[in-house]
């Protein structure tokens, strides 16, 4: 049985890495001032932040049309027996459900949709793991079981400069955004039950980053080896510095650098920073 791996653009896996691991990608899109861009295809992250800086109209994000999933699955059916489609949390996007519906519409191939319950490069951890297991000859069922197990050990926390982006995009309650604005806090956010909620409210960015590092440190003590990723919204220099400091402190953790692209950046805003990890 030949298994194909599919993910969406919000995993922010580089084109080179997708090609090397044979990962197929379906893009989400962002609407900026009436112009639609498929992220990772029509617009880069840095181009997006340049476009939206200072504009009055809030960008809108769009999940892939079901037709794009159907077309991809039909194409894959020529060479594969099964697909594992790994997508961003169903609590913040209908992309996962779109993959489920498209899978039911296509004949000749079995589609297994997997809800990562998270997003960005941490979602990418699941796609990379699945692709590596395909290359090692594991079955789709073995891969799905490994991904479900992996969820128990996967964490992600992020810090935003302005809660208004999440509130306007409908990803955070108005009350939470108002409280954050009044107190001038730097909230640490995370996913709970597939949606974004505050973890802790901290006064300064420096203290917020330190708190997230404390959470990483607790798991780094528990596990022999981990993969971790520092994620930034157009603040690469700060992210690189943080990554270097973390890598020097936690030698059993393999760190990489990633970014919040246009779709997720719409909701987090420029300057956001994240840290995610999972047990190897």
C-alpha positions as CSV (number, residue, x, y, z in Angstrom):
1,X,0.0,0.0,0.0
2,X,1.5,3.3,-1.1
3,X,0.7,6.3,1.3
4,X,0.9,10.0,0.3
5,X,1.3,12.8,2.9
6,X,-0.6,16.0,2.5
7,X,-0.6,19.1,4.7
8,X,-1.6,22.7,4.3
9,X,0.4,25.9,4.0
10,X,0.1,26.8,7.7
11,X,2.7,24.1,8.6
12,X,5.2,26.4,6.9
13,X,7.4,23.6,5.7
14,X,9.9,24.9,3.1
15,X,9.4,24.0,-0.5
16,X,12.8,22.3,-0.5
17,X,11.9,20.1,2.5
18,X,8.5,19.3,1.0
19,X,10.1,18.1,-2.2
20,X,12.7,16.1,-0.4
21,X,10.2,14.3,1.8
22,X,7.4,14.1,-0.9
23,X,4.9,16.1,1.2
24,X,2.0,17.6,-0.8
25,X,0.7,21.0,0.2
26,X,-2.7,22.7,-0.1
27,X,-2.5,26.5,0.5
28,X,-4.8,28.7,2.6
29,X,-5.2,32.2,1.3
30,X,-5.2,35.7,2.7
31,X,-7.2,38.7,1.3
32,X,-5.4,42.0,1.5
33,X,-7.4,45.0,0.4
34,X,-9.5,42.9,-2.0
35,X,-6.6,41.0,-3.5
36,X,-6.4,37.2,-2.8
37,X,-3.0,35.6,-2.2
38,X,-2.3,31.9,-1.7
39,X,0.3,31.8,1.0
40,X,3.6,30.0,0.2
41,X,2.6,30.3,-3.5
42,X,1.7,34.0,-4.3
43,X,3.2,35.8,-1.4
44,X,6.0,35.4,1.1
45,X,5.7,36.2,4.8
46,X,7.9,39.3,4.6
47,X,6.0,40.6,1.6
48,X,2.8,40.1,3.6
49,X,3.9,42.1,6.6
50,X,5.1,44.9,4.3
51,X,1.7,45.0,2.6
52,X,-0.4,45.1,5.7
53,X,1.7,47.4,7.9
54,X,-0.5,50.5,8.5
55,X,-3.5,49.5,6.4
56,X,-6.9,50.2,7.8
57,X,-8.8,47.2,6.5
58,X,-8.1,44.0,8.4
59,X,-6.9,41.2,6.1
60,X,-9.2,38.1,5.9
61,X,-8.1,34.5,5.7
62,X,-9.7,31.7,3.6
63,X,-9.5,28.0,3.9
64,X,-8.8,25.9,0.7
65,X,-11.9,25.3,-1.5
66,X,-13.0,21.7,-1.3
67,X,-12.4,21.5,-5.1
68,X,-8.6,21.9,-4.5
69,X,-8.6,19.0,-2.1
70,X,-10.7,16.9,-4.6
71,X,-8.3,17.7,-7.5
72,X,-5.2,16.8,-5.4
73,X,-6.7,13.5,-4.1
74,X,-7.8,12.5,-7.5
75,X,-4.3,13.1,-8.8
76,X,-2.7,11.2,-6.0
77,X,-5.1,8.3,-6.6
78,X,-3.2,7.6,-9.8
79,X,-0.1,6.6,-7.8
80,X,-1.2,6.0,-4.2
81,X,-3.6,3.8,-2.3
82,X,-4.0,6.0,0.8
83,X,-3.5,9.7,1.9
84,X,-2.8,11.0,5.4
85,X,-3.9,14.7,5.3
86,X,-2.5,16.6,8.3
87,X,-4.1,20.0,9.0
88,X,-4.2,22.9,11.4
89,X,-6.6,22.8,14.3
90,X,-10.2,22.3,13.4
91,X,-11.0,24.7,16.2
92,X,-9.6,27.7,14.3
93,X,-10.2,26.7,10.6
94,X,-12.5,24.5,8.5
95,X,-9.5,23.1,6.5
96,X,-9.5,19.8,8.3
97,X,-13.2,19.3,7.7
98,X,-12.7,20.3,4.0
99,X,-10.2,17.4,3.7
100,X,-12.6,15.0,5.3
101,X,-15.4,16.0,2.9
102,X,-13.2,15.9,-0.1
103,X,-12.0,12.4,0.9
104,X,-15.5,11.2,0.9
105,X,-16.0,12.5,-2.6
106,X,-13.0,10.8,-4.2
107,X,-13.0,7.2,-5.3
108,X,-10.0,4.9,-5.6
109,X,-8.0,6.2,-2.7
110,X,-8.5,6.1,1.1
111,X,-8.1,9.5,2.8
112,X,-7.3,9.7,6.5
113,X,-7.6,13.3,7.7
114,X,-5.6,14.1,10.9
115,X,-6.5,17.1,13.1
116,X,-3.2,18.3,14.5
117,X,-5.1,20.4,17.0
118,X,-2.4,23.1,16.6
119,X,-0.8,25.0,13.8
120,X,2.4,26.4,12.2
121,X,5.8,24.6,12.4
122,X,4.5,22.5,15.3
123,X,1.8,21.2,13.0
124,X,4.7,20.6,10.6
125,X,6.3,18.3,13.1
126,X,3.4,15.9,12.5
127,X,3.7,16.1,8.7
128,X,7.5,15.6,8.8
129,X,7.1,12.6,11.2
130,X,4.5,11.0,8.9
131,X,6.7,11.6,5.8
132,X,9.7,10.0,7.4
133,X,7.7,7.0,8.5
134,X,6.4,6.6,4.9
135,X,10.0,6.5,3.7
136,X,10.7,3.8,6.4
137,X,7.9,1.6,5.0
138,X,5.3,2.0,7.8
139,X,1.6,1.6,7.0
140,X,-0.9,4.4,7.2
141,X,-2.4,2.9,10.3
142,X,1.0,2.7,12.0
143,X,1.6,6.3,11.1
144,X,-1.7,7.5,12.4
145,X,-1.2,5.7,15.7
146,X,2.3,7.3,16.0
147,X,0.8,10.8,15.3
148,X,-1.9,10.3,17.9
149,X,0.7,9.3,20.5
150,X,2.9,12.2,19.5
151,X,0.1,14.7,20.4
152,X,0.6,13.8,24.1
153,X,4.1,15.2,24.1
154,X,3.6,18.2,21.8
155,X,3.4,21.7,23.2
156,X,3.3,25.2,21.7
157,X,3.2,28.7,23.4
158,X,3.2,32.1,21.7
159,X,3.3,35.7,22.7
160,X,1.6,38.5,20.8
161,X,2.2,42.3,20.9
162,X,-1.4,43.1,20.3
163,X,-4.5,41.0,21.1
164,X,-6.7,43.0,18.8
165,X,-5.6,40.9,15.8
166,X,-6.9,37.7,17.4
167,X,-10.0,39.4,18.6
168,X,-10.9,40.9,15.2
169,X,-10.2,37.6,13.5
170,X,-12.6,35.8,15.8
171,X,-9.9,33.7,17.3
172,X,-10.1,35.2,20.8
173,X,-13.0,36.6,22.8
174,X,-13.5,40.4,23.0
175,X,-13.3,40.2,26.8
176,X,-9.8,38.6,26.7
177,X,-8.6,41.2,24.2
178,X,-10.0,44.1,26.2
179,X,-8.4,42.9,29.4
180,X,-5.1,42.4,27.7
181,X,-5.2,45.9,26.2
182,X,-6.1,47.6,29.4
183,X,-3.4,46.0,31.5
184,X,-0.7,46.3,28.7
185,X,0.1,42.7,29.3
186,X,2.0,40.3,27.1
187,X,-0.2,37.2,27.3
188,X,1.3,33.7,26.8
189,X,-1.3,31.9,24.6
190,X,-1.7,28.2,23.8
191,X,-4.1,25.7,22.3
192,X,-6.6,24.0,24.6
193,X,-9.4,21.7,23.1
194,X,-8.3,22.9,19.6
195,X,-8.8,26.6,20.3
196,X,-6.5,29.5,21.3
197,X,-6.8,30.6,24.9
198,X,-4.6,32.6,27.3
199,X,-2.2,30.5,29.4
200,X,-0.8,33.3,31.6
201,X,-0.8,37.1,31.5
202,X,2.6,38.5,32.0
203,X,3.6,42.2,32.2
204,X,6.6,42.3,29.8
205,X,7.8,40.6,26.7
206,X,11.1,39.6,28.3
207,X,9.3,37.9,31.2
208,X,6.8,36.2,28.8
209,X,9.7,34.7,26.8
210,X,11.4,33.6,30.1
211,X,8.1,31.9,31.2
212,X,7.8,30.0,28.0
213,X,11.5,28.9,28.4
214,X,10.6,27.6,31.9
215,X,7.9,25.4,30.4
216,X,10.4,24.1,27.8
217,X,12.9,23.4,30.5
218,X,10.5,21.2,32.5
219,X,10.0,18.9,29.5
220,X,13.7,19.0,28.6
221,X,14.4,17.5,32.0
222,X,11.8,14.8,31.5
223,X,12.7,13.6,28.0
224,X,16.0,12.4,26.7
225,X,15.7,14.2,23.4
226,X,13.3,16.7,21.9
227,X,12.7,18.7,18.7
228,X,11.8,22.4,19.2
229,X,11.1,25.4,17.0
230,X,11.3,29.1,17.5
231,X,8.6,30.8,15.4
232,X,8.5,34.6,14.7
233,X,6.3,37.1,12.9
234,X,8.8,39.2,11.0
235,X,11.2,39.6,13.9
236,X,13.9,37.2,12.7
237,X,16.9,38.8,14.5
238,X,15.2,38.5,17.9
239,X,14.1,35.0,17.1
240,X,17.7,34.0,16.1
241,X,19.1,35.4,19.3
242,X,16.5,33.5,21.4
243,X,17.2,30.3,19.5
244,X,21.0,30.6,20.0
245,X,20.5,31.2,23.8
246,X,18.1,28.2,24.1
247,X,20.3,25.9,22.0
248,X,23.3,26.7,24.3
249,X,21.2,26.0,27.4
250,X,19.4,22.8,26.3
251,X,21.9,20.5,24.5
252,X,19.3,17.6,24.3
253,X,16.9,19.7,22.3
254,X,17.3,20.1,18.5
255,X,16.1,23.6,17.6
256,X,15.0,25.0,14.3
257,X,13.7,28.4,13.2
258,X,10.4,29.0,11.5
259,X,7.9,31.9,10.9
260,X,4.3,32.9,11.2
261,X,3.2,33.2,7.6
262,X,0.4,35.4,6.1
263,X,-2.6,33.4,7.3
264,X,-1.5,32.9,10.9
265,X,0.3,36.3,10.9
266,X,-3.1,37.9,10.1
267,X,-4.4,36.7,13.5
268,X,-1.2,37.1,15.6
269,X,0.2,40.4,14.2
270,X,3.7,41.4,13.4
271,X,6.2,40.9,16.3
272,X,4.6,37.7,17.6
273,X,6.9,35.0,18.9
274,X,6.3,31.3,19.5
275,X,8.1,28.2,20.9
276,X,6.9,24.7,20.3
277,X,8.4,21.3,21.0
278,X,7.8,17.6,21.0
279,X,9.6,14.5,22.4
280,X,11.7,12.7,19.8
